[in-house]
Amino acid sequence: MPYEDRKNRTCGFLDIEDAGSGRFLRRYFILDTQANHLIWYMDNPQNLPRGTGAVGSLKLTYISKVSIAAAKQKSKLTHCFVINALSQRYFLQASDPKDLQDWVDALNSASKITVPRPGSAQAPEIQSIGSESQEKKSQTAYKTEIIAGVVIQTPISQNGCECPPEVIRHEVTPHTPLRRSHSLMPQFIKKPTSSICALKSGYCVKQGNMRKNWKRRFFVLNPFNISYYKCETDREPLRCILLRDILKTHECLVKSGDLLMRDNLFEVITAPRTFYIQTDSPQEMHSWIKAINAAIQTLRTRCRVCIRLQHPHRGPTAYGSSLILEWSGWLGCSLAADVMVAQS
């Protein structure tokens, strides 16, 4: 979902159709009304090497209309909208209906630019030869708007009514075509379903442990751990963080150094290390924090239930022992052993 960054720019991820291949590529968009541009990058510029430029841009004054794409235009895709700019059309895809409407509203609002007419000095008084009377030149106020690259001036009379608009056409420099990127995002396929269902999954950016660099990883939260992969198609995770080892998960409010310019950042605190994770929007950040804390609370509740199934004097019951053994494959032998020792 789009959000406002520290510079009051509207930012977020969208999929844009490549003019050559027709494929939709995921890009990070920045709507900068101060610079009068819509710019998109391969990723969040905070995660790209310093000096990496944008892969495409569009001047806001070139945009004539932004609307939701009709079914006949993109019948196989959902949440699509189209930007009409001069003689070109750009098809983009949002993640959900709210994301779609937010972007359409933001772009329409930013592309309707009203240019105030500079206050002109009053005309000098004209004195007729041989006449004692002086006449002042009548003044007319105009409201000037740029719509679809055409300057329209509407005279405003003294009573506040608008007269028929006067269209003044200016030559507009042709729009620079899109710079196509040679690197295409892989067409992701869903990971094979495992015996443990995923509570939440998605791409986030995390800080490395040694070099402190930032890389995009695919995170998966299940009832027992958080694992992250290099990409969605990988079968083996790069690392797993056991939920039982997590001490606290919350938004990162105290920032310094490289963390200072990071938006949507939260931290997962364990005894040996703190994991700093950045999401694409504030909504995603709060969603991850809520999901992780809920999974931890559920895991602890289940462990307490498993302990209560044990008889306090005669040792584990048959049902309780079988339940612990069944959980040992998921929780890890150490946790199952801890539960057994707690009852001895």
C-alpha positions as CSV (number, residue, x, y, z in Angstrom):
1,M,0.0,0.0,0.0
2,P,1.3,3.5,-0.7
3,Y,2.7,5.5,2.2
4,E,4.3,8.9,2.7
5,D,8.1,8.9,3.4
6,R,10.1,11.5,5.4
7,K,10.0,13.8,2.4
8,N,6.2,13.7,2.1
9,R,6.4,11.7,-1.1
10,T,4.0,8.9,-1.9
11,C,5.9,5.6,-2.2
12,G,5.2,1.9,-2.7
13,F,5.6,-1.1,-4.9
14,L,3.6,-1.6,-8.2
15,D,3.9,-4.0,-11.2
16,I,4.3,-2.1,-14.5
17,E,3.9,-3.6,-17.9
18,D,7.1,-3.8,-20.0
19,A,6.5,-2.3,-23.4
20,G,8.6,-4.9,-25.2
21,S,7.7,-8.2,-23.6
22,G,4.3,-7.4,-22.2
23,R,5.3,-8.9,-18.8
24,F,4.6,-7.1,-15.6
25,L,7.7,-6.2,-13.6
26,R,7.7,-5.2,-9.9
27,R,9.1,-1.8,-9.3
28,Y,9.3,0.7,-6.5
29,F,7.4,3.9,-7.3
30,I,7.9,7.4,-5.9
31,L,5.3,10.1,-6.6
32,D,7.2,13.4,-6.1
33,T,4.9,16.3,-6.5
34,Q,7.6,18.8,-5.7
35,A,9.8,17.6,-8.5
36,N,6.7,17.1,-10.7
37,H,7.7,13.5,-11.6
38,L,6.6,9.9,-11.1
39,I,9.8,7.8,-10.8
40,W,10.3,4.1,-10.4
41,Y,13.3,2.0,-9.4
42,M,14.3,-1.6,-9.4
43,D,13.9,-1.6,-5.6
44,N,13.6,0.9,-2.7
45,P,16.5,3.3,-3.3
46,Q,17.6,2.8,0.3
47,N,18.4,-0.9,-0.6
48,L,20.2,-0.1,-3.9
49,P,23.9,0.7,-4.3
50,R,24.7,4.4,-3.9
51,G,24.3,6.2,-7.2
52,T,21.9,3.8,-8.8
53,G,19.5,5.7,-11.0
54,A,15.8,5.2,-11.8
55,V,14.7,2.8,-14.5
56,G,11.8,5.0,-15.6
57,S,10.1,8.3,-15.0
58,L,7.1,10.3,-16.2
59,K,6.4,14.0,-15.9
60,L,3.2,14.7,-14.0
61,T,2.1,17.5,-16.4
62,Y,2.0,14.9,-19.2
63,I,-0.6,12.8,-17.5
64,S,-4.1,13.5,-18.8
65,K,-6.0,10.8,-16.9
66,V,-5.6,7.9,-14.5
67,S,-8.3,5.3,-14.3
68,I,-9.0,1.7,-13.4
69,A,-8.4,-0.5,-16.4
70,A,-11.5,-2.0,-18.1
71,A,-12.0,-5.7,-18.1
72,K,-11.5,-6.0,-21.9
73,Q,-8.1,-4.2,-21.6
74,K,-6.6,-6.6,-19.1
75,S,-9.1,-9.5,-18.7
76,K,-6.7,-11.9,-17.0
77,L,-5.3,-9.5,-14.4
78,T,-6.9,-7.9,-11.4
79,H,-6.4,-4.5,-9.7
80,C,-5.0,-2.9,-12.8
81,F,-5.1,0.8,-13.7
82,V,-3.9,2.8,-16.7
83,I,-2.0,6.1,-16.9
84,N,-2.8,8.1,-20.1
85,A,0.1,10.4,-20.9
86,L,0.3,12.2,-24.2
87,S,0.0,9.4,-26.8
88,Q,1.1,6.5,-24.5
89,R,-0.6,4.3,-22.0
90,Y,1.1,2.7,-19.0
91,F,-0.6,-0.3,-17.4
92,L,0.1,-0.9,-13.7
93,Q,-1.1,-3.5,-11.2
94,A,-1.7,-3.0,-7.5
95,S,-1.8,-5.6,-4.8
96,D,-5.4,-5.2,-3.6
97,P,-8.4,-3.0,-4.3
98,K,-7.5,-0.4,-1.6
99,D,-4.0,-0.2,-2.9
100,L,-5.4,0.3,-6.4
101,Q,-7.8,3.1,-5.4
102,D,-5.2,4.9,-3.3
103,W,-2.7,5.1,-6.2
104,V,-5.4,6.2,-8.7
105,D,-6.5,9.0,-6.3
106,A,-3.0,10.1,-5.5
107,L,-2.0,10.2,-9.2
108,N,-5.1,12.1,-10.3
109,S,-4.7,14.6,-7.5
110,A,-1.0,15.2,-8.3
111,S,-1.4,15.5,-12.1
112,K,-4.1,18.2,-11.9
113,I,-1.8,21.2,-11.5
114,T,-3.2,24.7,-11.3
115,V,-0.7,27.4,-12.3
116,P,-1.4,30.8,-10.8
117,R,-1.1,33.7,-13.2
118,P,1.6,36.1,-12.2
119,G,0.1,39.4,-10.9
120,S,0.5,41.9,-13.6
121,A,1.0,45.5,-12.9
122,Q,-1.9,47.8,-13.6
123,A,-1.9,49.4,-17.0
124,P,-0.9,53.0,-17.1
125,E,-3.5,55.7,-17.5
126,I,-4.1,56.8,-21.0
127,Q,-4.7,60.5,-21.5
128,S,-6.4,61.6,-24.7
129,I,-5.1,64.7,-26.5
130,G,-7.5,67.5,-26.2
131,S,-9.7,65.7,-23.7
132,E,-9.7,66.4,-20.0
133,S,-11.1,63.0,-19.0
134,Q,-8.8,60.1,-18.2
135,E,-9.7,56.4,-18.9
136,K,-8.3,53.4,-17.3
137,K,-7.6,50.2,-19.3
138,S,-9.9,47.5,-18.3
139,Q,-8.3,44.6,-16.4
140,T,-9.3,40.9,-16.8
141,A,-8.3,38.1,-14.4
142,Y,-7.6,34.7,-15.7
143,K,-7.5,31.2,-14.2
144,T,-4.8,29.2,-15.9
145,E,-4.7,25.3,-15.9
146,I,-2.5,22.8,-17.6
147,I,-4.6,19.8,-18.6
148,A,-3.0,17.0,-20.8
149,G,-0.2,19.3,-21.7
150,V,-2.5,22.1,-23.0
151,V,-2.7,25.5,-21.3
152,I,-6.3,26.6,-20.8
153,Q,-7.0,30.2,-19.6
154,T,-10.5,30.9,-18.3
155,P,-11.3,34.6,-18.0
156,I,-13.0,35.5,-14.6
157,S,-15.3,38.5,-14.6
158,Q,-15.7,40.9,-11.7
159,N,-18.8,39.1,-10.4
160,G,-16.8,35.9,-10.1
161,C,-18.4,34.0,-13.0
162,E,-16.1,32.2,-15.4
163,C,-16.3,33.0,-19.1
164,P,-15.8,30.4,-21.9
165,P,-12.2,29.1,-21.6
166,E,-9.6,30.3,-24.0
167,V,-7.2,27.5,-25.1
168,I,-3.6,28.4,-25.7
169,R,-1.6,25.6,-27.2
170,H,2.1,25.4,-26.4
171,E,4.6,23.0,-28.0
172,V,5.4,20.2,-25.6
173,T,8.6,18.4,-25.9
174,P,8.1,14.7,-26.8
175,H,8.2,12.4,-23.8
176,T,11.3,10.4,-23.4
177,P,10.5,6.7,-23.9
178,L,10.9,4.3,-21.0
179,R,14.3,2.9,-20.3
180,R,13.9,-0.8,-20.3
181,S,15.8,-2.7,-17.8
182,H,17.8,-5.8,-18.9
183,S,17.3,-7.5,-15.6
184,L,13.9,-9.1,-15.2
185,M,12.4,-10.2,-12.0
186,P,11.9,-14.0,-11.9
187,Q,8.5,-15.4,-12.4
188,F,7.9,-16.8,-8.9
189,I,6.1,-20.0,-8.4
190,K,4.6,-21.0,-5.1
191,K,6.6,-23.0,-2.7
192,P,5.5,-26.6,-2.2
193,T,3.1,-27.0,0.6
194,S,4.7,-28.5,3.7
195,S,3.3,-30.3,6.7
196,I,3.5,-27.0,8.7
197,C,1.2,-24.3,7.4
198,A,2.6,-20.8,6.9
199,L,0.9,-18.1,9.0
200,K,2.4,-15.3,6.9
201,S,4.9,-14.9,4.1
202,G,6.3,-12.1,1.9
203,Y,9.4,-10.2,0.9
204,C,11.2,-7.9,3.4
205,V,14.6,-6.3,3.6
206,K,17.0,-7.4,6.5
207,Q,20.3,-6.2,7.7
208,G,23.3,-8.6,7.5
209,N,25.0,-9.7,10.6
210,M,28.7,-9.1,9.6
211,R,28.8,-6.6,6.8
212,K,25.7,-4.7,7.9
213,N,24.4,-4.6,4.3
214,W,20.7,-4.8,3.4
215,K,19.3,-7.5,1.2
216,R,15.8,-8.5,0.2
217,R,14.7,-11.9,1.5
218,F,11.5,-14.0,1.4
219,F,10.3,-14.5,4.9
220,V,7.9,-17.3,6.1
221,L,6.3,-17.4,9.5
222,N,5.0,-20.7,10.7
223,P,3.8,-21.8,14.2
224,F,7.3,-22.6,15.4
225,N,9.9,-20.4,13.7
226,I,10.6,-17.5,11.2
227,S,12.7,-18.6,8.2
228,Y,14.0,-16.6,5.4
229,Y,15.1,-17.6,1.9
230,K,17.1,-15.9,-0.9
231,C,14.0,-16.1,-3.1
232,E,10.6,-17.6,-3.1
233,T,11.6,-20.6,-5.2
234,D,14.3,-21.9,-2.7
235,R,13.5,-25.0,-0.8
236,E,16.1,-24.6,2.0
237,P,16.1,-21.5,4.2
238,L,19.1,-19.4,4.8
239,R,18.3,-19.3,8.5
240,C,15.5,-20.1,10.9
241,I,14.7,-18.1,14.0
242,L,12.9,-20.2,16.6
243,L,10.0,-18.5,18.2
244,R,10.9,-19.8,21.6
245,D,14.2,-17.8,21.3
246,I,12.6,-14.5,20.6
247,L,12.5,-12.1,23.5
248,K,10.7,-9.2,22.0
249,T,9.3,-8.0,18.6
250,H,8.4,-4.3,18.1
251,E,8.8,-1.3,15.9
252,C,12.3,0.1,15.9
253,L,12.0,3.6,17.3
254,V,15.5,4.3,18.6
255,K,17.6,4.7,15.4
256,S,21.1,5.7,14.7
257,G,23.6,5.5,11.9
258,D,22.3,3.5,8.9
259,L,19.0,2.8,10.7
260,L,18.2,6.5,10.9
261,M,16.9,6.8,7.3
262,R,15.0,3.5,7.3
263,D,11.2,3.7,7.2
264,N,8.9,0.8,8.3
265,L,11.6,-0.9,10.4
266,F,11.0,-3.4,13.2
267,E,13.3,-5.5,15.3
268,V,13.2,-9.1,16.4
269,I,15.3,-9.4,19.5
270,T,16.9,-12.7,20.6
271,A,19.6,-13.3,23.2
272,P,22.6,-13.6,20.8
273,R,21.4,-11.1,18.1
274,T,18.9,-8.5,17.1
275,F,17.4,-8.8,13.6
276,Y,16.5,-5.5,11.9
277,I,13.8,-6.0,9.2
278,Q,12.3,-3.4,6.9
279,T,8.9,-3.8,5.1
280,D,7.5,-2.0,2.1
281,S,4.8,-0.1,4.0
282,P,3.7,0.8,7.6
283,Q,0.7,-1.5,7.3
284,E,3.0,-4.5,6.4
285,M,5.3,-3.7,9.3
286,H,2.5,-3.7,11.9
287,S,1.0,-6.8,10.3
288,W,4.3,-8.7,10.7
289,I,4.7,-7.6,14.3
290,K,1.2,-8.6,15.2
291,A,1.6,-12.0,13.5
292,I,4.9,-12.8,15.1
293,N,3.7,-11.9,18.6
294,A,0.5,-13.9,18.1
295,A,2.4,-16.9,17.0
296,I,4.7,-16.7,20.1
297,Q,1.8,-16.4,22.4
298,T,0.0,-19.4,20.8
299,L,3.2,-21.5,21.1
300,R,3.6,-20.7,24.8
301,T,0.0,-21.5,25.4
302,R,0.3,-24.9,23.7
303,C,3.5,-25.7,25.7
304,R,1.6,-24.9,29.0
305,V,-1.3,-27.2,27.9
306,C,1.2,-29.9,27.1
307,I,2.7,-29.6,30.6
308,R,-0.7,-29.7,32.3
309,L,-1.4,-33.0,30.7
310,Q,1.3,-34.6,32.8
311,H,0.3,-36.2,36.2
312,P,2.1,-34.2,38.9
313,H,3.1,-37.4,40.9
314,R,3.0,-40.4,38.7
315,G,4.9,-39.0,35.8
316,P,3.6,-38.4,32.2
317,T,0.4,-39.9,31.1
318,A,0.3,-42.0,28.0
319,Y,-1.7,-39.2,26.2
320,G,0.7,-36.5,27.3
321,S,3.8,-38.4,26.3
322,S,2.5,-39.2,22.9
323,L,1.6,-35.5,22.4
324,I,5.1,-34.4,23.4
325,L,6.7,-36.9,21.1
326,E,4.5,-35.7,18.3
327,W,5.6,-32.1,18.9
328,S,9.3,-33.0,19.1
329,G,9.5,-33.1,15.3
330,W,8.2,-29.5,15.1
331,L,9.6,-27.8,18.2
332,G,13.0,-29.5,18.2
333,C,14.3,-32.1,20.6
334,S,15.6,-29.5,23.0
335,L,12.1,-28.0,23.7
336,A,10.5,-31.4,24.0
337,A,13.2,-32.5,26.4
338,D,12.7,-29.3,28.5
339,V,9.0,-30.2,28.8
340,M,9.8,-33.8,29.9
341,V,12.5,-32.5,32.4
342,A,10.0,-30.0,33.9
343,Q,7.7,-33.0,34.9
344,S,10.4,-35.1,36.4
